[in-house]
């Protein structure tokens, strides 16, 4: 599996507090190893573009799309990002 990031994801990630960046990196490594790991609580969003979300903490999520063997990370942040995934 190849993982790519979008510019909005990169901006969102840089804006996270340091402790959340560390935790997000840990969760993203877990996602790379096992995208179906229960702690990620991956679920499909109600969006016609086939966007998914995964959990970092109770309040923080990241969104992504699958394109074949590639995953495109779209956004990362609080639940507010789910309004514009």
N, C-alpha and C positions, 0 to 999 in steps of 0.2 A: 504494500500500500504506500502510495506517495501522498504527502500532505503539503498543500500549498496554502498561502495566506493571501487575503485581500488587503488593500490599503486601509479600509476601515478597521479590519481586525488588528493590523499593526498599530494604528493610532490608538485604538481602544486598549490594547495590551500595554502600550507605553504609558498610558494614563493611569493604569492600576497602581495602587499602593504596593510597595515592595513586597510585603508579606503575601499579598494576593498574587503577585507575579510568580513568586516561588511556588505557591500552591497550584496555580494554573499550569505551570510547567510540569509539575508532578502529575496532575490529572491528564494533561495532554500526552505525556509519556505512557500513562496507563491506557488512554484511548488508542494510541498507536499499537500497543501490544494486544489489547483486547477491547475493541470498540463496543462490545456488548457487556462489559463488566457492570454488575448491578449498582455499584456506587455512582456510576455516571448517570444513571437514570435516563438513558437516551430515549427520545420519543420524537415522532414525526409531528411537525407543526401543521396547523391548518392553514397551509399556504399553497397556492397552485404551483409554486416553483420547486416543490419537493425539497423543502428546507427542514432540517432536523435540529434539535437542541439537545445539549448535554449539560449536566450539573457539575459545577466546581464546588460551590457551597450551597447552603440553603438560599442565599440571595443572589449568587452569581452563576451565570450560564455562558455557554458559547454556542454559536449556531454554525451549521455547516451544511454543505451539499455533497452528495456522492456523485461522481462522474466516472463510471467504470471502476478502475482500481485506484482512482485519485479522489482524495477528500479535499474540498476547498473550505477552509475556515473563514467564515464571513464576519462575525462580530463576537465580542466578548465583553461582559459587563453585568450590571444588575438586570433585573427583570425588565427594565425599560427598553433594553435592546430588542426584546421580543416583539415590540411594536413595529420595529423596522429591522427585521432580521437580515 
